[in-house]
Amino acid sequence: MEGTWGPILWQALLPLLRRGLEGLAESLEQAALALSAHRAYLFRLEEGQGTWYASQLAEWAGPDTTPQLQNPHLQRLPMRERGYGRWLDLFLAGRAVAGPVASFPQEERPLLEAQEIQSLLVVPVFVEERLWGFLGVDDCRRERGFSPEEEAFLRALAEALAHTLELWERKRWLETLLLASPFYLARLDKEGRILYANPALKGALPQDLRLPVEEALRHPGRPRTLLTRQERAVEWTLVAVPGPGQEVLEVLALGVDVTAREEAEAREKRWNAFRKNLLRVYETLMAEGLSDSIFGLILEAALDTIPAAQAGSVTVLMEDGGYHFLAAKGYDLNALRQVCLRPEEPLSLTGHREAQVFTWKDLERFNARLDVKRRKIMEEAGRVREIKAILSVPVYLAGERKAFLYLDNFEQEDAFTPLDLELAQAFASQLGLLLRRLELEGRLQHLAYHDPLTGLPNRLFFLDKLAQALGEKGTDLAILYLDLDGLKLVNDLEGHAAGDEVIRVMAARFRAALRPRDLVARQGGDEFLVLLTGIKGAEDVIAVAERLLEVARLPCPVGERVYHLSTSIGIALGEPGLAPGELLQRADLALYRAKGEGKDRLAFFEPHLQEALRRETDLLEALREDLERGEGLWLAYQPIVDLGTGQTVALEALLRWRLAPPSELIPLVERHRLMGQLGHWILHQACKEQGRHGLRVHVNVSPLELLDPTYPFRVAETLEATGCPPHRLVLEVTETSLIPDDRGRDASRALEALRNLGIGIYLDDFGSGYSSLERLAELPVQGVKLGQAFTRRLGTPPNPQGSSARLVAAVLALAKALGLEAIAEGIEDQATLDYLRRLGFPLGQGYLWGWPKPLPIE
């Protein structure tokens, strides 16, 4: 095929971009013509009750090619049941189906051959990260394969189609959403009166509702939020809609009923207080052991958690068959200790099993049944006459009342709410646990030696078992130190609750993958420890470690996402005379090596690792000292050349250090989170030295710097401090910094702020990351740098007909189509320079013009 793929792709995309789904037929035709195919089509995939069905939705068939759109065999086709399970598995994995039909499995061929298909190429279509269908082309004349460029072309078309389908689905459901939405949707006039209200709003709030729109009117087009509390608590977002002359036409309002949320938050706050206060009780219990003072702590915790409770007491059934006061707050406990209540006498006359509120009248009747002596003590020591309401909670164990928790209010009969009763019942349950002394002590023992999140043994338990194993033999054992790779991404995107769920899943997998005699424990965070005993050699350890690597790689669903994590494993074999801490340190060093070599792998401890750790520690200390003093670091500059004139138009600033090359320095900085400090030094030095050469200066920016919300401000301060003009500074970022997730969006916002300052933004190593065509068009960049890998694959001399040459030409065409400046990196010989100049690259960079070097000394 002559020419490049870029213009051909745009020709196929334009019908979709201009007319949406109405342009689908034309796009299918363009795809078929571009790929020399005789038929192009779109199928929908739907899952029902565990079965995937495929149905053809659209088709283009060329002359002398039989259309298949009305073929009943291509509607509601059960994929696995009709022999196309292989296709479905490939689609779910994001892979294509391609090649001659004659090379396909026998069960797939009859239906394809009935459609006169000789060869095909089919790619999956994902809508909102879910498999939606597949897009394909048929060659009905010849057997053929499809090149990676042809597959990439069809995938690009599938991605554009997916975006079109997303927009179509949203438009189709928007009207239904307005009618069925539980949110409050309204149009308001400039006085805040409702012009339109959806059914949810009409049914929930008064029709004469007015909203304060003054703030929204002062800032048309900018969302403004406010909270109203009338019949319901509603959080509103208001946007004033400007007309052609910037005059406000109306105000749009979106309201979310947060009444239940506020009630839930208040409820959760109370339960958090319960958990916090209860934790203090158990901390004391673990430190001091079980004693009568624990009942007082429970009572104090209940009073602190339930504000309506102004005083209280605890009675416990003792061996003499009576209930005795063991704790009291607000009363004279020494006096109450003289009172013993018989089982039939505690406040309730109905034998209530759960929390119940009694009033002062009930208390008077109860007190009247006591003998004179006890009644006098209760009245004098307990201020019985002042109590207006008493919340009584019995504690039952094995069907028998064992204790009572009493919480009192002196002001009103209806002081206690249903939530107060729930919390009091919860505290009473804790009293029951305290009465199970043996069970409680056993539980505390378990908590001391087990991880509460996973139920696995903890580090303390592991070290005890390791010490025992080392004392018995010490040579037929090994420990594995595991660290999950990728958990930080889960925590960042989904929150720590999702991260905890991943840890629980991984803990269960590791436990299931081990032999019965092996021990797995949680070290803490995302780290695990494994003790293997009875091993015959390193091969036994490798077999177990590889099983652990495999189970860690399995997809891990969390909420609506599926994460693909891995683990790195450090291994240390037992040796005579080693202490547990020494063996654990060896495994930790081996883990450090496994992560340094790329993660998702295992590594054994070797003596040189300790020397490597010592070198890294020395380098780190020296680097921190150099950064603090501003010594030992300098910038080397590599020219960026105008390929038409041969003139140097810009310089790229590259870091150099006295003790280590960049290949060792940069990973060291990233591992120890010094990139922010070092990046600031590089930027300041490059801007300060810009005045000496007067050219644009390119500075590389790490993803971590872009995620710092203060980064644009620090860049602006650096420009002002050094006097460097903003248009003379270019920041180079990698595509991986701009992954389309929450972190990538934060980075893009930072780049937009920098662009508004007049600073240039380039995408470095373009083509090696994640940018789609749509994504690239949205990014706030003014140029791209073709990675060195692409340039070097051109060959020496470059082969203009090769796939690498076509790909380089396509990248240049794409950059020109998007109005982006393009720089070719890695130019090392005259033949490559001549080829790239003929191709049309405006700028280049490479060793052909010399190695990076510092500016001349003034």
C-alpha positions in Angstrom: 0.0 0.0 0.0 1.5 3.3 -1.0 1.7 6.3 1.3 1.3 6.4 5.0 -1.5 5.1 7.3 -2.2 8.5 8.8 -4.2 10.1 6.0 -6.0 6.8 5.3 -7.0 6.5 9.0 -8.3 10.0 9.0 -10.4 9.3 5.9 -12.0 6.4 7.7 -12.5 8.3 10.9 -14.0 11.5 9.4 -17.5 10.0 8.8 -17.7 9.0 12.4 -16.3 12.3 13.7 -18.7 14.3 11.6 -22.0 12.4 11.7 -21.6 9.9 14.6 -23.3 6.6 14.0 -24.9 7.8 10.8 -21.4 7.8 9.3 -20.8 4.2 10.3 -21.6 2.6 6.9 -19.2 5.0 5.2 -16.4 4.3 7.7 -16.9 0.6 7.2 -16.5 1.1 3.5 -13.3 3.2 3.9 -11.9 0.5 6.3 -12.6 -2.3 3.8 -11.0 -0.3 0.9 -8.0 0.7 3.0 -7.4 -3.0 4.0 -8.1 -4.4 0.5 -11.0 -6.3 1.9 -14.4 -7.2 0.4 -16.6 -6.9 3.4 -16.5 -4.9 6.7 -18.9 -5.2 9.6 -19.7 -4.5 13.2 -21.0 -7.1 15.7 -22.5 -6.5 19.2 -21.5 -8.9 22.0 -23.9 -9.3 24.9 -23.7 -11.6 28.0 -26.9 -13.2 29.4 -26.9 -15.8 32.1 -23.3 -16.7 31.6 -23.6 -17.0 27.8 -22.0 -14.5 25.3 -24.1 -13.8 22.2 -22.9 -12.1 19.0 -25.3 -10.2 16.6 -24.3 -8.4 13.4 -25.4 -4.7 13.5 -23.9 -3.1 10.4 -22.1 -4.1 7.2 -20.5 -2.9 4.0 -20.1 -5.5 1.2 -18.3 -4.7 -2.0 -19.3 -5.6 -5.6 -19.7 -9.3 -6.3 -19.7 -10.0 -2.5 -22.7 -11.5 -0.8 -24.0 -9.3 2.0 -24.5 -11.1 5.3 -26.5 -8.5 7.3 -29.7 -10.5 6.9 -28.1 -13.8 7.6 -30.1 -15.4 10.5 -27.1 -17.4 11.6 -25.3 -14.2 12.5 -28.0 -13.0 15.0 -27.9 -14.1 18.7 -25.0 -16.5 17.9 -23.8 -18.2 21.1 -20.1 -17.8 20.9 -18.7 -20.6 23.0 -21.5 -23.0 22.1 -20.9 -22.5 18.4 -17.2 -23.1 18.6 -16.0 -19.5 18.9 -14.8 -19.6 22.5 -11.2 -18.9 21.3 -12.4 -15.6 19.7 -14.2 -14.6 22.9 -11.1 -15.3 25.1 -8.9 -13.2 22.7 -11.4 -10.3 22.7 -11.7 -10.3 26.5 -7.8 -10.1 26.6 -7.9 -7.2 24.1 -6.4 -9.3 21.3 -7.4 -9.6 17.6 -8.3 -12.6 15.5 -6.6 -12.6 12.2 -5.3 -14.8 9.3 -6.5 -17.3 6.7 -9.6 -19.2 7.6 -8.0 -22.4 6.5 -5.6 -22.0 9.5 -8.3 -21.7 12.0 -9.6 -24.6 14.3 -12.0 -26.9 12.5 -15.0 -25.9 14.6 -14.7 -22.3 13.5 -14.5 -22.8 9.7 -17.9 -24.0 8.5 -19.8 -20.8 9.3 -16.9 -18.6 8.0 -16.6 -20.7 4.8 -20.3 -20.4 4.2 -19.8 -16.7 3.9 -17.1 -17.2 1.3 -14.5 -15.8 3.7 -10.9 -16.7 2.8 -9.1 -14.4 5.4 -10.2 -12.0 8.1 -9.1 -9.5 10.6 -11.3 -8.8 13.7 -10.5 -6.5 16.7 -12.5 -6.1 19.9 -14.5 -2.9 20.7 -14.4 -1.7 24.3 -17.0 0.9 25.5 -16.3 2.3 28.9 -13.6 -0.4 29.5 -16.1 -3.2 28.9 -16.2 -5.6 25.9 -19.0 -4.2 23.7 -18.5 -6.0 20.4 -16.0 -6.5 17.5 -15.1 -4.8 14.2 -13.8 -6.8 11.3 -13.0 -7.1 7.6 -13.2 -10.1 5.3 -11.1 -11.0 2.2 -13.3 -13.2 0.1 -10.8 -13.8 -2.7 -7.5 -14.9 -1.2 -5.7 -16.3 1.8 -3.5 -13.7 3.4 -2.1 -12.4 6.7 -2.5 -8.9 8.1 0.4 -6.7 9.1 0.8 -5.0 12.5 0.1 -1.7 10.8 -3.1 -3.0 9.3 -4.2 -4.3 12.7 -3.2 -0.9 14.3 -5.3 0.8 11.7 -8.4 -1.2 12.5 -7.9 -0.9 16.2 -7.7 2.9 15.8 -11.0 2.9 14.0 -12.5 0.6 16.7 -11.4 3.1 19.4 -13.0 6.0 17.5 -16.2 3.9 17.1 -16.2 3.2 20.8 -16.1 6.9 21.6 -19.0 7.5 19.2 -21.0 4.7 20.8 -20.4 6.2 24.3 -21.7 9.6 23.1 -24.7 7.9 21.5 -25.6 5.9 24.6 -25.3 9.1 26.7 -27.5 11.1 24.4 -30.1 8.3 24.2 -30.3 7.9 28.0 -30.1 11.6 28.9 -33.8 12.2 28.4 -34.8 9.1 30.3 -32.3 10.1 33.1 -34.0 13.5 33.5 -37.3 11.8 34.1 -36.2 8.9 36.2 -33.3 10.5 38.1 -33.5 10.6 41.9 -31.5 13.8 41.7 -33.3 17.2 41.6 -33.0 18.9 38.2 -34.4 22.3 37.6 -34.2 25.4 35.4 -34.5 28.7 37.2 -35.1 32.3 36.2 -32.8 35.1 37.3 -34.9 35.6 40.5 -34.4 31.9 41.5 -38.0 30.8 40.6 -38.4 27.3 39.1 -39.2 27.2 35.4 -38.8 23.5 35.1 -38.6 20.7 37.7 -38.1 17.0 37.1 -40.5 14.5 38.8 -38.1 13.9 41.7 -37.9 17.6 42.6 -41.7 18.1 42.2 -42.4 15.2 44.6 -39.9 16.2 47.3 -39.9 20.0 47.7 -42.5 22.8 47.7 -43.5 24.1 44.3 -42.8 27.7 45.4 -39.2 26.9 46.2 -36.7 29.6 45.4 -33.0 29.2 45.4 -30.4 32.0 46.0 -28.8 32.5 42.5 -26.9 35.7 43.1 -23.5 34.1 43.3 -24.1 32.0 40.2 -25.3 35.1 38.3 -22.1 37.0 39.2 -20.0 34.2 37.6 -21.8 32.9 34.5 -20.6 29.5 33.4 -18.9 28.7 36.7 -20.6 26.1 39.0 -21.5 27.3 42.4 -22.6 25.1 45.3 -24.8 25.7 48.3 -26.7 23.7 50.9 -30.4 24.3 51.7 -32.3 22.8 54.6 -36.1 23.2 54.4 -38.1 20.0 54.4 -35.0 18.1 53.2 -31.2 18.8 53.3 -30.2 19.4 49.7 -26.8 20.1 48.2 -27.2 22.3 45.1 -24.9 23.0 42.2 -26.0 26.1 40.2 -24.7 27.3 36.8 -25.8 30.5 35.1 -26.0 29.9 31.4 -24.8 32.9 29.3 -26.4 33.8 26.0 -24.7 35.1 22.8 -24.2 38.6 24.3 -23.0 37.1 27.6 -26.4 38.0 29.2 -27.6 35.3 31.5 -30.5 33.4 29.9 -31.3 31.1 32.9 -29.8 29.1 35.7 -29.5 25.3 35.7 -29.7 23.6 39.1 -28.7 20.1 40.1 -29.7 19.0 43.7 -28.7 16.0 45.7 -30.8 15.1 48.7 -28.2 14.7 51.4 -30.6 14.2 54.3 -29.9 10.5 54.5 -26.2 11.2 54.1 -26.1 13.7 56.9 -28.1 11.3 59.1 -25.7 8.5 58.1 -22.7 10.7 58.8 -24.0 11.6 62.2 -24.7 7.9 62.9 -21.3 6.9 61.7 -19.7 9.6 63.9 -21.4 8.1 66.9 -20.3 4.6 66.0 -16.8 5.8 65.4 -16.9 7.3 68.9 -18.1 3.9 70.2 -15.2 2.1 68.5 -12.6 4.6 69.7 -13.8 4.5 73.3 -14.0 0.7 73.2 -10.5 0.5 71.8 -9.3 2.4 74.9 -11.0 -0.2 77.1 -9.2 -3.0 75.3 -5.9 -1.3 75.3 -6.2 -1.0 79.1 -7.3 -4.6 79.3 -4.3 -5.8 77.4 -2.0 -3.7 79.6 -3.5 -4.5 83.0 -5.5 -7.7 82.6 -9.1 -8.3 83.6 -10.3 -6.8 86.8 -13.3 -5.0 88.3 -11.9 -1.7 87.0 -12.7 -2.8 83.4 -16.4 -2.5 84.2 -15.8 1.1 85.1 -14.0 1.7 81.9 -16.9 0.2 79.9 -19.3 2.5 81.8 -17.1 5.6 81.1 -17.0 4.7 77.4 -20.7 4.3 77.3 -21.3 7.7 79.0 -18.8 9.4 76.6 -20.5 7.8 73.5 -24.1 8.5 74.5 -24.4 12.2 75.5 -28.0 11.8 76.8 -26.6 9.5 79.5 -25.6 11.7 82.5 -24.8 9.0 84.9 -24.8 5.2 85.1 -24.0 2.0 86.8 -23.2 -1.7 86.2 -24.5 -4.7 88.2 -23.1 -8.2 87.8 -24.5 -11.6 88.9 -22.1 -13.0 91.4 -21.5 -16.4 92.9 -24.0 -15.7 95.8 -26.8 -15.5 93.3 -27.3 -11.7 93.6 -26.6 -8.7 91.4 -23.9 -6.5 92.9 -22.8 -2.9 91.8 -19.3 -3.1 90.4 -19.2 0.3 88.7 -20.9 3.6 89.0 -20.5 7.2 87.6 -22.4 10.1 89.1 -23.2 8.0 92.2 -21.5 6.9 95.4 -20.2 3.5 94.5 -19.1 2.6 98.0 -22.7 3.0 99.2 -24.2 1.1 96.2 -21.9 -1.8 97.0 -24.0 -2.4 100.1 -27.0 -3.2 97.9 -27.5 -6.7 96.5 -30.5 -7.2 94.2 -32.1 -10.6 93.8 -32.5 -11.9 90.2 -36.2 -11.1 90.2 -35.6 -7.5 91.5 -33.6 -5.7 88.8 -35.5 -2.8 87.3 -37.4 -4.7 84.6 -40.4 -6.6 85.8 -40.9 -8.2 82.3 -37.5 -9.8 81.8 -36.5 -7.7 78.8 -33.8 -9.1 76.7 -32.6 -6.0 74.9 -32.2 -2.3 75.7 -35.3 -0.6 77.1 -36.1 2.8 78.5 -37.9 3.2 81.8 -39.2 6.5 83.2 -39.1 7.9 86.8 -42.6 6.4 87.4 -41.2 2.9 86.7 -38.3 3.6 88.9 -40.6 4.7 91.8 -42.5 1.4 91.5 -39.3 -0.6 91.5 -37.9 1.3 94.5 -41.1 0.8 96.5 -40.6 -3.0 96.3 -37.3 -2.8 98.1 -36.9 -3.1 101.8 -36.4 0.1 103.8 -32.7 -0.2 104.3 -31.9 -0.8 100.6 -34.4 1.8 99.5 -32.8 4.4 101.7 -29.3 3.6 100.3 -30.6 3.7 96.7 -32.4 7.0 97.3 -29.5 8.7 99.1 -26.5 7.2 97.1 -28.3 7.1 93.8 -30.4 10.3 93.8 -33.3 8.2 92.5 -35.8 11.0 92.8 -33.9 13.1 90.2 -33.8 10.4 87.5 -36.3 11.1 84.6 -35.3 8.2 82.3 -33.2 5.1 82.8 -31.8 3.1 79.9 -31.6 -0.5 81.1 -29.7 -3.2 79.1 -29.5 -6.8 80.3 -26.5 -8.9 79.4 -27.4 -12.5 78.5 -24.9 -15.4 78.3 -26.1 -18.9 77.4 -29.7 -17.8 78.0 -29.1 -16.4 81.5 -29.0 -12.7 82.6 -25.5 -12.2 83.9 -25.4 -8.3 84.2 -27.1 -5.0 83.7 -25.9 -1.7 82.2 -27.9 1.3 83.5 -27.6 4.7 81.8 -29.6 7.6 83.4 -30.9 11.0 82.4 -32.0 13.7 84.9 -33.8 16.0 82.5 -36.5 14.4 80.3 -38.3 11.1 79.8 -37.7 11.0 76.0 -34.0 11.8 76.3 -32.8 8.5 74.7 -33.0 8.0 70.9 -33.2 4.6 69.1 -29.5 5.0 68.2 -28.8 5.5 71.9 -30.4 2.1 72.5 -28.3 0.5 69.8 -25.1 1.9 71.2 -26.0 0.9 74.7 -26.8 -2.6 73.5 -23.4 -2.7 71.9 -21.7 -1.7 75.1 -23.7 -4.3 77.0 -22.5 -6.9 74.5 -18.9 -5.9 75.4 -19.8 -6.4 79.0 -20.8 -10.0 78.1 -17.5 -10.5 76.4 -15.6 -9.4 79.5 -17.5 -11.9 81.6 -16.2 -14.7 79.3 -12.8 -14.4 80.9 -11.2 -17.5 79.4 -12.6 -16.7 75.9 -11.5 -13.1 76.2 -7.9 -14.1 77.2 -7.8 -16.5 74.3 -8.9 -13.8 71.9 -6.3 -11.4 73.2 -3.7 -14.1 72.7 -4.8 -14.5 69.1 -4.8 -10.7 68.5 -1.2 -10.6 69.8 0.0 -13.1 67.3 -2.3 -12.6 64.3 -3.0 -9.8 61.7 -6.5 -8.5 62.1 -7.0 -7.6 58.4 -6.1 -11.0 56.9 -6.2 -13.4 59.9 -2.7 -14.5 59.0 0.0 -14.9 61.7 1.9 -11.6 62.3 5.6 -10.8 62.3 5.9 -11.7 66.0 4.4 -15.1 65.5 6.6 -15.7 62.4 9.8 -14.8 64.2 8.9 -17.2 67.0 8.4 -20.1 64.6 11.5 -19.1 62.6 13.6 -19.2 65.8 12.2 -22.7 66.6 13.0 -24.0 63.1 16.5 -22.5 63.2 17.1 -24.1 66.6 16.0 -27.5 65.5 18.0 -27.8 62.2 18.5 -24.5 60.5 19.7 -25.8 57.1 16.6 -27.4 55.5 14.6 -24.2 55.6 14.1 -20.9 53.7 12.2 -17.7 54.1 10.6 -15.7 51.4 10.0 -12.0 51.7 7.1 -10.8 49.5 6.2 -7.3 48.5 3.1 -6.6 46.4 3.8 -4.6 43.2 1.1 -2.0 42.2 -0.9 -1.7 45.5 -0.3 2.0 45.7 -2.2 2.5 42.4 -5.2 0.7 44.0 -5.0 2.9 47.1 -4.7 6.1 45.0 -7.7 5.3 42.7 -10.0 3.4 45.0 -9.0 4.3 48.5 -7.4 2.3 51.3 -10.5 0.2 51.9 -10.1 -1.2 48.4 -6.4 -1.7 49.1 -7.2 -3.7 52.2 -9.5 -5.9 50.1 -6.6 -6.6 47.7 -4.4 -7.5 50.7 -7.1 -10.0 52.0 -7.4 -11.6 48.5 -3.7 -11.9 48.1 -3.3 -13.4 51.6 -5.9 -16.1 50.8 -4.1 -16.9 47.5 -0.7 -17.2 49.1 -2.1 -19.4 51.9 -3.8 -21.7 49.3 -0.6 -21.9 47.2 1.6 -23.2 50.0 2.1 -26.7 51.4 0.3 -27.6 54.6 3.6 -27.5 56.6 4.6 -24.0 55.3 3.8 -20.8 57.1 2.7 -17.5 55.6 2.5 -14.4 57.7 1.8 -10.7 57.1 4.8 -8.6 57.8 2.8 -5.3 57.6 1.5 -3.0 54.8 1.8 -4.9 51.5 4.5 -7.3 52.7 4.3 -11.0 53.5 6.7 -13.6 54.9 6.8 -17.3 54.1 8.7 -20.0 56.1 9.5 -23.2 54.2 10.7 -26.2 56.1 11.8 -29.6 55.1 13.3 -28.4 51.8 15.8 -30.5 49.9 17.4 -27.7 47.9 17.0 -24.4 46.1 14.8 -26.1 43.4 12.1 -26.8 46.0 12.1 -23.1 47.0 11.9 -21.9 43.4 8.9 -24.1 42.7 7.0 -22.6 45.7 8.1 -19.1 44.8 7.0 -19.4 41.2 3.5 -20.6 42.4 3.3 -17.5 44.5 4.3 -15.3 41.6 1.6 -17.0 39.4 -1.2 -16.6 41.9 -0.3 -12.9 42.5 -0.6 -12.2 38.7 -4.2 -13.5 38.6 -6.7 -10.6 37.9 -7.9 -9.1 41.1 -11.4 -7.5 40.8 -12.0 -4.5 43.2 -15.4 -2.8 42.8 -16.0 -2.1 39.1 -12.3 -2.4 38.2 -10.0 -5.4 37.7 -6.4 -4.8 38.7 -3.4 -6.8 37.5 -0.9 -6.9 40.3 2.3 -8.9 40.9 4.7 -9.6 43.7 8.5 -9.4 44.1 10.1 -12.1 46.2 13.4 -12.2 48.1 14.7 -15.6 49.2 17.2 -16.5 51.9 18.3 -20.1 52.7 18.9 -21.2 56.2 22.5 -21.6 57.5 23.8 -22.9 60.8 24.3 -20.2 63.4 22.1 -17.6 61.7 19.7 -15.6 64.0 16.1 -15.0 62.8 16.8 -11.3 62.4 19.9 -12.0 60.2 18.0 -14.4 58.0 15.1 -11.9 57.6 17.6 -9.2 56.7 19.1 -11.4 54.0 15.6 -12.0 52.5 14.9 -8.3 52.7 18.1 -7.6 50.7 17.2 -10.2 48.1 13.7 -8.6 47.8 15.4 -5.2 47.2 17.3 -6.8 44.4 14.2 -8.4 42.9 12.4 -5.0 42.8 15.4 -3.3 41.4 15.6 -5.7 38.5 12.1 -5.0 37.4 9.7 -6.5 40.0 7.4 -9.5 39.4 10.3 -11.9 39.9 12.3 -13.8 42.6 15.8 -13.2 43.7 18.1 -15.2 46.1 20.3 -13.5 48.7 24.0 -13.3 47.6 26.8 -11.8 49.7 27.4 -9.0 47.2 24.0 -7.6 47.9 25.2 -6.3 51.3 28.0 -4.5 49.5 25.5 -3.1 47.0 23.4 -1.9 49.8 26.4 -0.3 51.5 27.3 1.5 48.2 23.7 2.8 47.8 23.7 4.1 51.3 27.0 5.9 50.7 25.8 7.3 47.4 22.6 8.5 49.0 24.4 10.2 51.8 26.8 11.9 49.4 23.9 13.0 47.1 22.0 14.6 50.0 25.2 16.5 51.0 25.8 17.7 47.4 22.2 18.9 47.1 22.4 20.7 50.4 25.8 22.4 49.4 25.0 22.8 45.7 28.2 21.0 44.7 29.2 18.0 42.7 26.2 18.3 40.3 26.2 20.0 36.9 24.3 20.2 33.7 25.5 18.9 30.3 23.7 20.2 27.2 22.9 18.4 24.0 22.0 20.6 21.0 18.6 20.5 19.2 19.3 21.3 15.5 17.2 22.8 12.7 17.6 20.1 10.1 17.1 22.5 7.3 19.8 25.1 8.2 22.0 23.0 10.5 21.7 25.7 13.2 21.4 24.9 16.9 18.0 26.3 18.0 17.7 24.8 21.5 19.6 22.9 24.1 18.4 19.9 26.3 19.7 20.1 29.9 21.0 16.7 31.2 22.0 16.0 34.8 25.5 14.8 35.6 27.0 13.9 39.1 30.5 13.3 40.3 29.9 9.9 41.8 27.5 8.0 39.5 26.2 8.0 35.9 22.6 9.0 35.1 21.7 5.3 34.7 22.5 4.7 38.4 21.7 8.2 39.7 18.1 8.5 38.5 16.8 5.1 39.9 18.5 6.0 43.2 16.7 9.3 43.3 13.4 7.8 42.5 13.7 5.0 45.1 14.4 7.5 47.9 11.9 10.2 46.8 14.5 12.9 46.1 13.1 13.6 42.6 11.3 16.8 43.7 14.3 18.3 45.4 16.7 17.3 42.5 14.2 18.4 39.9 14.0 21.8 41.5 17.8 22.1 41.4 17.9 21.1 37.7 15.2 23.6 36.7 16.8 26.4 38.6 20.2 25.7 37.2 18.9 25.4 33.6 17.0 28.6 33.8 19.9 30.5 35.4 22.3 29.3 32.7 19.8 30.1 29.9 21.0 33.6 29.8 24.5 32.5 28.9 23.4 30.8 25.6 20.2 32.6 24.8 18.5 29.6 23.3 15.4 27.6 24.3 16.4 25.2 27.1 14.6 21.8 27.4 14.2 20.3 30.9 12.9 16.8 31.7 10.1 16.6 34.3 9.3 13.5 36.3 5.7 12.3 36.8 6.1 12.8 40.6 6.9 16.5 40.1 3.7 16.9 38.0 1.6 15.4 40.7 2.7 18.1 43.2 -0.1 20.7 43.1 2.5 23.4 43.9 4.7 22.6 40.9 3.4 25.3 38.5 3.9 27.9 41.2 7.5 26.8 41.8 8.2 26.9 38.1 6.9 30.5 38.0 9.0 31.5 41.0 12.1 29.9 39.4 11.5 31.9 36.1 11.2 35.1 38.1 14.2 34.4 40.3 16.5 33.6 37.4 15.1 36.1 34.8 14.6 33.4 32.3 11.8 34.3 29.8 8.9 31.7 29.9 9.0 31.2 26.1 12.7 30.1 26.4 11.8 27.2 28.7 10.5 23.9 27.4 9.4 21.1 29.8 9.6 17.5 28.5 7.1 15.0 30.0 6.6 11.4 29.2 3.3 9.8 28.1 3.3 7.7 31.2 2.8 10.9 33.2 -0.5 11.5 31.5 -2.3 8.1 31.8 -6.0 8.9 31.5 -6.8 8.3 35.2 -7.1 10.7 38.2 -3.4 11.1 38.5 -3.0 11.8 34.7 -5.8 14.4 34.9 -4.0 16.1 37.7 -0.8 16.2 35.7 -2.6 17.5 32.6 -4.1 20.4 34.7 -0.6 21.2 35.9 0.6 21.3 32.3 -2.3 23.6 31.3 -1.3 26.0 34.0 2.3 26.0 32.7 1.2 26.5 29.1 -0.7 29.6 30.3 2.5 31.0 31.6 4.0 30.7 28.1 6.2 27.7 28.8 6.6 25.1 26.0 5.5 21.5 26.7 6.9 18.6 24.7 5.9 14.9 24.9 9.1 12.9 25.2 9.6 9.4 23.8 6.4 9.7 21.9 5.0 6.4 20.8 6.2 4.4 23.7 3.4 5.3 26.1 -0.4 5.4 26.4 -1.6 8.3 24.2 -4.6 7.6 21.9 -5.3 9.9 19.0 -8.2 11.5 20.9 -6.0 11.8 24.0 -3.1 13.3 22.1 -5.4 16.0 20.6 -6.5 17.0 24.1 -3.1 17.2 25.7 -1.7 20.7 26.4 1.5 20.1 24.4 3.1 22.0 21.5 5.5 19.3 20.3 6.6 15.7 20.4 9.9 13.9 20.4 10.2 10.7 18.4 11.9 8.2 20.7 15.5 7.0 20.0 14.2 3.5 19.6 12.2 4.4 16.5 15.1 6.2 14.9 17.6 3.4 15.5 15.2 0.8 14.0 15.4 2.7 10.7 18.7 0.9 10.0 21.9 2.3 8.5 21.2 3.4 5.9 17.4 3.7 6.5 15.2 1.5 4.4 12.3 3.8 3.2 10.1 0.7 2.4 10.5 -0.8 5.9 7.8 -0.9 8.5 9.9 1.2 10.9 10.2 3.9 8.2 6.5 3.9 7.6 5.8 4.2 11.3 8.2 7.1 11.6 6.5 8.8 8.6 3.1 8.2 10.2 4.2 9.8 13.5 5.5 12.8 11.6 2.2 13.1 9.6 0.2 12.8 12.8 2.2 15.5 14.5 1.7 17.8 11.5 -2.0 17.1 11.4 -2.3 18.1 15.0 -0.2 21.2 14.6 2.6 19.8 16.8 6.4 20.5 16.3 8.3 17.2 15.9 11.9 16.4 17.0 13.7 13.2 16.0 16.0 11.9 18.7 19.0 9.5 18.3 20.5 10.8 15.0 24.0 9.4 15.0 25.0 9.2 11.3 24.7 11.3 8.1 22.5 8.7 6.3 19.8 8.9 9.0 20.0 12.7 9.1 19.5 12.9 5.3 16.6 10.5 5.4 14.8 12.4 8.2 15.5 15.7 6.5 13.9 14.4 3.3 11.0 13.0 5.2 10.3 16.5 6.6 11.4 16.4 10.2 12.1 20.1 11.1 14.3 19.4 14.2 16.7 16.7 15.3 19.0 15.7 18.1 21.7 13.1 18.6 25.4 12.3 18.9 26.0 13.3 15.3 26.4 16.8 16.6 28.5 15.8 19.6 28.1 14.4 23.1 26.4 16.4 25.8 28.8 18.8 27.5 28.7 21.7 30.0 28.6 25.3 28.9 32.0 26.9 28.4 33.5 28.5 31.5 33.1 32.2 31.3 
